[in-house]
Amino acid sequence: MREITMPRLSVTMESGRLLRWCVPEGGEVKEGEPLLEIETDKVSQEVPAPASGVLRGIRLRPGEEAPVGAIIGYIAAPGEAWAPSPVDAATQAAEVGARAAEPASVFPPEAGKVRASPAARRVAEEHGIDLSLVKGTGPGGRIQAEDVLAFMEAQKEKPSGPVQADMGDLIAPPQIHLVMARRMTESFRDVPHFYLTMEVVARRLLELREGLLASVESRTGARLTLSDLLLKVIGLALARHPEVNASWEDGKLRRHRGIHLGLAVAVEQGLVVPVIRDADKKSLIEIVGERKSLVEKAQSGKLTLDDISGGTFTLSNLGMYGLDLFQAIINPPQGAILAVGSVRERAVVENGAVVARPTFFMTLSVDHRVTDGAHAALFLKDLKEMLESPYPALLPD
């Protein structure tokens, strides 16, 4: 009999939520083939079967969550006898989580101390819930994440006072949205941001894009976008300014050897940032093809942990939404992010005359621990010049 446990798919993963079993209970399982799909603290991902046999004793249903290491089912050898276990799945999972999160102790809990899982504390913090008001269903009354969600649901049904205003519905967001909210809160709270903005005259860049549209689409099957051009030029600019392609980690500065660019992509569940690796070394054709593939995987929920890991700098382009200028929050542990707005005809002074030119604003958000204003400004100045006089390396092979 082989145990199936909730795997740890990233160093930050504490628990996983089951999306589906790929095989019904009693169905045949083959080692290495998809067994279940889980939603981690980053993405949803299929998990292969650790052995061949028959799926037995499923302890986790779709939508339920279990901590890393919890037993969620078994794989029995063909013909092996199976007796269902009376252990309740939620209780078993909670016990594993409790053992992993708390040191062993022979002493009872301190008086007045709320016993709650890390996931429950995170959900409570994000929704402003007082854990002392929540009844725990875990071992020894330990509060689980589902207890907090149940408390929130119950509160919606209670009258709030003599005047009953329609306050809308409280919705438990997907795990990916919860993680995004937590990470962005931590970044904005803990990272000393500063912002630099420049306006880019995009006439030559747009002319280059127009001239390349047909050839790029014939070779990649994708339409060349402004983001593709930006990714390529950002990679080249970062190669000139390695102090911006850096991170602050545990009181030390890490200068990254590779330039791995994240592209912020909005999906139904929240925001994901797939990564194009070694962007400075890739041709424009390679970047277009890789961007197309990653965006399709993001929209279909098929991104893997490899797809979203290891980014050193992020581009967030909201120009397609008609937004002129915005400031983005740094995606930790990266040291900077570039926010790009829409291209519009704006008044520009050229040779003493005011003329209309297509321009866009770009705003660089920087971790002041990683670099200072002067170095960041030089990077942005170089980037602007390269975009206004498109670099020869933008041309496809």
N, C-alpha and C positions, 0 to 999 in steps of 0.2 A: 504494500500500500504506500503510495507516494503522496505526501502532503503538498497542497497548492497554497502558497502563502502570498500575501500582498508584497510585491517586489519593491525595492528601492531603486527608482529610475533616475534620481538626481540627488545631489548632496543635500539639497534643501527640502526634499520630499519628506513629509511626516506621515501622510496618509494618502489614500487613493479612493476615488469613488468609482464603483463599477458602472460602466455604461451598458455592457451586454456580455453574455456568454456566447461564444461563437459555436459552441457545441451544446446540445441539450443534455440534461442529466440522463445518464444511461447510454449516451452516445459514444462512439468510438473516437479516441484521441490519438493523434500521431505526433511523436516528438518533433518539435521544431515548427509545427504548423500552428496558426493562430488559435488560441484557446479562449481568451477573453480580451475585452477592451476596457481600459481604465482611463479615468481623467485624473491626471496628476496635478501638482501645483503649477505646472507650466502648460502642458498640452494633453490631448487625448492620444493614447497609443495602444496598439495591439500587443499582447504579450504571448509569446509562443509557449506551447506545452513543454514542460520539463521532462516528460517521459511519455511513452506510448501506453495505451490501455483503455479503460472505460471511466468516464467522468462520473463520480459518485459524491454524495454528501455535500451538495452545494450549500454553503452557509451564508452567502451574500447575494442579495437580489439586486437587479438593476436600480440604480439611484441611491443605493446604500453605500456608506463609507466605512473603511476599516483602516487601522493604522498599519504602517509598514511592519511586516513579520507576522501579521495575524493569519491564522489558517482559515482559508475561505472555501476549501473543497479538497477532494482527494482524487487521485487517479489509481484505480484498482487494475491489477493485471487481469487479462482475460481469464474468466473462470474463477477468479478469487472471490471468496465469500465476502459479503458486505453486510454489516449491521449498522443501521442509522444511529448516530450519536445523539443523545438527548440534550447535549450542550447547545444552548441558545447562541446563535451566531453573534448577535449584538453583544451579549455578555462576554463571550470568548474574545471578541475583538477588543472590547474595552479592557479586559484583563491584560492582554498583550500590550496595549497602549499604556496602561498604568505602570506595568513593569518597566517599559522602556523609558518612561518620562520621569519616574520617581525612584529615588534610592530606597533600597530595602530598609525597613525599620521595624523594631519590635515595639515602638511607642505609638500610642493612638494619635490621630491628628490633633493639632493644637486647637484649643477652644476658639470658635469663631472663624477659623480658617476655612475658606471655601475650597473644596477639592474639585478641580476641573481639569479636563484634558487640554493640551496646548491648542488643539483645533477649536474647542469650545471657547477658550479665552480669546482667541483671535476673532471669532465671529461676534462675541459679545462686545469686544472693543470696537469693532467696525460699525456696530449698530447701536452703541451706547446703552447696552443692557447691563443692569446691576446683577451680577451672578448670584448674589445672596438671595435674590427673589426667585431663582430658578431651582426646581426640584430635579435632582439627578437620578438617573435610572441605572447608572453603572454600579460596579462593585463598591459597597460601602457608601452608596449615595453619590458617587463621583459623577460630575456633570459632563455629559457628552455634547458634541456639536449639535446633534439632533434634538437634544433637550432644549438648547437655546432657541433653535428654530421653532420648536413646538410652543415654547413660551411666547415667542413673537407672534405666532399665529393666534394663540389664545387671546393675547392682548388686543388684537384687532377686533375681536368680537365683543369686548367689554365696552360699556358706555363710558365716554370720557368726561361727562359732566352734564349739566342741564341743557347746554346747547350742543346738539349733535352735528358737527361740521363734517363734510365729506373730505377726509384727509387723504383719500387714495389708498392704494393697496401697498403693503410691505411685501416685497418679493425677495425670496432667497436667490441671489444671483448665482450663475455658474461658478465653479471653482476657479476658472481662469480669470474671471472678473474680480473675485475676492483677492486673488494673489496680486493682480494688477493694482487694485486699490491699496493693498498693504504696502507693496513695493514703492509706489509713487508717493504715498504718505511718508514713508521712511526717508525717501530721497529728498523730498522738499523740506523735511524737518531737519535732517542731519547733514545734507550737503550744502556748503555755502555757494549758492548759485550767483553768477553775474552774467550779464547779457550784452551782446554787441550786435548792432544792426547795420547792414549796408544795403543800398539799392543797386541792382544789377541791370544794366541796359542789355536786353536779351535779343536785339535785332539779329546779330550774326549767329547767335546760338540757334534761333528759330529758323534762320535760313539754312543752316547746316542740317537741322533736323528734317526740314522739308525736302532737302536734296537727298537724304539718306532713307526716307520712308520706304520707298518701293524696294530697294535692294535689301534692306534689313528684314522687311516682312517676308520677302521671298526666301531668305536664308533661315529665318527663325520661326516663321509662322506667327510672329507677334508684332504688334504695332509699336514702333519706337516712341517712347515717352520722354518727357522732360526729366522724370526721375532717373531714367537710364543714363542720360547724359550727365546729370548731377552726380550719380554714383561714381561714374568713371572719373570725372574731374576731381571730386572730393578725394578719391583714392590717390590721385596724382599729387594733390596739394598736401595731403597728410604725409606722403613720402618725403616731402620737402620740410615738413614741420613735425617731426616725431614727438615733440613735447606735448602736442595736442592729442596724439594717438597714445594716451597713457591713462593709468588708473591710480587711485589712492587706495592702498590695501594695508590695513593694520599699521598705520603710521609710517608706511613706506611708499615710495613712488615706483610704479612698474611701467617701464617703457616697453610697449608691445613690439615684438619682432614682426608680426604679420599685421596687415591692414585688413580687418574683417568688418565689413559695413552692414549694419542692421538697417532694414527698411520697415518703418512702422506701417502695419496693415490693419485696417479696421475689419473685423469679422462680427458675425451676429453675437457671439459670446463675449466680445470685448476687444482688446487690442493685443496683437501678437507682433513680434519683431523677428522675422526670419533673417538669416545672415548670409551674405555673399562673401566668401573667403578670398583673401588675396586679391581684392578688387583692383589694386594698383597694377597688378601683373596681368589681369585679364583684358582681352580685347573687348570692344564695345559689343560685338556680336555675342561673345560669351556671356557678358553681363545681361544682355537682353534675354537670352535663352534661359539663363538661370533665374532671373527675376520672374519671368513668366511662369516657370515651373513652381517656384516657391509661393507665388501669389495664388495659383490654382490649388496647391496643397493646403494653404491657409484657409481658403474659402470652403474647401471640402472637409476641413478638420483632420487632414492627414499629415500635418507637420510632425516630424520626429524631434526628439530632444537634440539630436545633432544639428537639425535645421535651425534651431533657435539659440544654440549655445556658442559662446566664444566671441561674441561681437565686441569690437573695440571702439566703435563710434556709430552713431545712429542718424539717419535722415528721416525727418517727418515732413512730408509734403502734403499740405492741405489746400493747395491751390485749386484743385478740382472742385472744391466746395465754395469757391468765390471769396475765400478769406484773404485779406490783404496782408496782415502781419500778425504774428503771435509768438509767444515765448513757450517753448517746450520744457518739460521736466526731464532732467537727465535720467537715463536708464542705467541704474547701478549694476555693476561696479564701474561702468564707463566714466570717462572724465568730461565728455562733451556730447552735445546733440545739436543738429542744425535744423531749424524750422524754416520752411519755405512757403511763401504765399502765392497768390494768383498772379498771372501775367496780365497786365492791363496797359492800355495806351495812357501814358502820363507825360506831363510837361517836363522836358529836359533842355538844359542850356548847352548848345553846341556852337563853338566859335562865336560866342556873344549873342546868338539868336535862340529864341525859345521854340523848340520843335516838339512834335509828338513822337514818342518812341515807346515800344513795348518794354516794360520793366517789371521786375518783381523784387520784393524785399526778402532778405534772408537774415535770420536772427540766430546767432550762436549762443547757446547756453553752456557755461563752462563751470567746472568745479574749481574754485579758487585755490584749493589745496594742490591741484594738479599743475596748473600753470597760471601765469599772471596776465593782466590785461594787455600788456605790450606784445607778448608772444602770441596771444590769441588774436589780437588785432592784425598782426603781420600775416597770420594764417588766413584770416578772412580777406585781407587785402589781396593776397596772392590768388585766392580762390575767385574773387571778383574779376581780377584781370584775366585769368584763364578762361572764365566763362564769357567774358566780353570779347575775347579774341581766341575762339575755340582752339584748343591745343591739337596739333597734328595727330597725336595718339588717339583722338576720338574717332578718326576715320577707321572703318572696319577693315579687317585683313582681306 
